[in-house]
Amino acid sequence: MADRSLGGEFAALLTATFITNIGDGLRLSALPLLATTLTSSPLLIGGLTAAQFLPWTTFAPIGGVIVDRSDRRRLIMVTQAWRSVVMAALAVAIVMDAVAMWQLFVVAFVITSGEILVDPSVVATVPTIVAERDLDRANGRITTVETVTNEFAGGPVGAASFALAPWLPFLLDACSYLGSIAPFSRLPATPSRRQRAPARSLTTEMGDGLRWIGSHPFLRPLTIAMAVFHLGTAGAFGLLVLLVTDVLARPGIVYGAALAAAAVGATLASLIAARLAANLGRRTLMSVAALLAALSVLAAGSSRSDWQLVAAWTCNGAAAGTMLAIGRGFVQRHTPHDRLGRAAIASRSITRTAFVVGALLAGAIANATSIRWAFAVSASFHLLGAALLTRAFRYEPT
């Protein structure tokens, strides 16, 4: 799990990522299953996915300033502690049979608000503990750990533990947040930005990340392309649980198996992504991965059996793993370190806003037509995103 070849600090970061993402995987599979016990509405299920990404359109700008103004190590540790409290509270509500759909929306929103503080802090920390030449390899290792724990381990275990006791996966998630604090504490402290430079107004700093992305000749079209692509990602991801439980009429464990299959594809792809990028070029690799994602979503939406769905979602995971491992390095390479937190959040804010729109749009389409048609529309967004992505690479600085 820990990659010592990239140094002890990176090994600590990888260990912390492993621990916290095990719990995330349990929650990501169990939360939609819990929602299906409260509602059968595709719009509400899509709304739950939207709630998970809504903080990126509201809280994210100020979150970026917090990341760049703070000691990132301490910020991560404090955030993980209160995220643990939130998940423990949900577990208690389930035990007391006092959980309602609105509470799931609140939990999804609050946990993602913590993600806005933790994930960009990790992104901004990586270039300070590994050499620039090792960024693809380091990001690939992080992506591998995220996918193995989020989906391969977390998916089926989350579904199985939910079947055993609906509160159990959420309590385990709370424990994982607490357990990650120790390895996160081994990261180097970063002096707050207030110690490094004169303080500026909050409003000015909140806009710095967006201005950087918006004025950059490569990051701007790249971010737009990824936003269009993720309109499709959100729709397919948000409605996958209903495709399994309603359309195919299969038990929740099949949903967990589909997530595990995606993790297998993502793990294998992320492990070799850096080597493929070196041989094929990042432009070719990212474009092919986006096209594969489109075809896999279309195949999943038209699947008639468990094995067809699992095969399609394995390919979807491979595409996602490749794009994540390679894609997260672009902002790191083309952004000064002192604004990297805000730029990383700005980029994610744009793409996560697309997640909110895509999830709600897919839910509305499924309500008006069918879940299968919603998957077809999601695949069309993937295809458009792939075309825009290929065009964006014309402007990448050499």
Buried (B, 14 or more C-beta within 10 A) or exposed (E): EBBEEBBEBBBBBBBBBBBBBBBBBBBBBBBBBBBBEBBEBBBBBBBBBBBBBBBBBBBBBBBBBBBBBBBBBBBBBBBBBEBBEBBBBBBBBBBEEEBEBEBBBEBBBBBBBBBBBBBBBBBBBBBEBBEEEBBBBBBBBBBBBBBBBBBBBBBBBBBBBBBEEBBBBBBBBBBBBBBBBEBBBBBEEBEBBEEEEEEEEEEEBBBBBBBBBEEBEBBBBBBBBBBBBBBBBBBBBBBBBBBBBBBBEBEBBBBBBBBBBBBBBBBBBBBBBBEBBEEEEBBBBBBBBBBBBBBBBBBBBBBEEBEBBBBBBBBBBBBBBBBBBBBBBBBBBBBEEEBBBBBBBBBBBBBBBBBBBBBBBBBBBBBEEBBBBBBBBBBBBBBBBBBBBBBBBEEBEE
